[in-house]
Every structure is written in structure tokens, then in C-alpha cells.
């Protein structure tokens, strides 16, 4: 069965994880207008973190973690976004 993706973005710095709401039927062009995610980057840098991992995940069945599919992910230096 082919269906439209229900993606969300997840951001990780050390032990902190933040995520957007799931964009139901967002497909290949989702957006999260007005959904800002905030991190205390200075705290992360104090414990030696230098990277933020960003993942786009397709959430087909929200109550089934085994059904999550990573669509793509990357890491970026947090020094570049401070």
C-alpha cells in the first residue's frame, strides 16, 4: 500500500531531544510554520557537545515506535548556529 508520509522533525543535542508536531499527510513537502524549537545551546557546549543531529521521520502509527521510518538525517556543528 502506498500512502502519503506523515513526517516530523527531531532535533538532538547530547541528552536533549525536541521534535515538531507530525504534519499529517505532509508528504514530500511538509512545513511546520510557527513551531519553533528552542535549545539551551550554551549548556550543551559546556558539556562538550559540538553537533546537533536533525532527523526527518515518517510517523505512520504514532503509538507504534517500531513503525517509525527515518526519511533522512544530518548533523550540523552547533557553533555555526549560535
C-alpha positions in Angstrom: 0.0 0.0 0.0 1.4 3.4 -1.0 0.4 6.3 1.2 1.5 9.9 1.9 4.1 10.4 4.6 3.2 11.9 8.0 6.6 13.5 8.8 8.0 15.2 11.8 11.5 16.7 12.5 13.5 15.7 15.5 16.5 17.7 16.8 19.1 16.2 19.2 21.9 17.8 21.1 23.5 15.5 23.7 20.7 14.4 26.1 18.2 16.9 24.7 15.6 15.9 22.1 13.0 18.2 20.7 10.5 17.5 17.9 7.9 19.2 15.8 4.3 18.1 15.6 3.6 15.5 13.0 2.4 17.0 9.7 -0.3 14.6 8.8 -0.2 13.9 5.0 2.7 16.4 4.7 4.2 14.1 2.0 7.5 15.2 0.5 6.9 18.9 1.2 6.0 19.3 4.9 6.2 22.5 6.8 6.0 23.5 10.4 5.1 27.1 10.3 5.2 28.7 13.8 6.6 25.7 15.5 9.9 26.9 16.9 12.1 24.5 18.9 14.4 26.0 21.5 17.6 24.5 22.9 19.9 25.8 25.7 22.9 25.6 23.4 25.3 27.2 26.0 24.5 24.3 28.4 25.2 21.7 25.6 28.6 23.4 24.8 29.6 23.3 28.5 29.3 19.5 28.5 31.4 19.3 25.3 28.7 18.8 22.7 29.6 20.2 19.3 26.9 18.7 17.0 23.2 18.9 16.5 21.5 15.9 14.8 18.4 16.7 12.7 16.2 13.8 11.5 13.0 13.8 9.4 10.9 10.8 10.4 7.7 9.4 8.9 5.2 8.6 11.7 2.7 6.2 10.3 1.4 4.8 13.5 2.1 7.3 16.4 1.6 4.6 19.2 4.0 2.1 17.5 7.6 3.3 17.8 8.6 0.2 15.7 6.7 1.7 12.8 8.8 5.0 12.6 10.8 5.3 9.4 13.8 7.7 9.1 13.4 9.6 5.9 16.7 11.5 6.2 19.1 12.8 8.8 22.2 15.0 9.1 24.4 16.6 11.7 25.5 20.2 11.9 28.0 22.0 14.1 26.2 24.0 16.8 28.9 26.6 16.7 27.6 27.6 13.2 24.1 28.3 14.5 24.9 30.2 17.7 
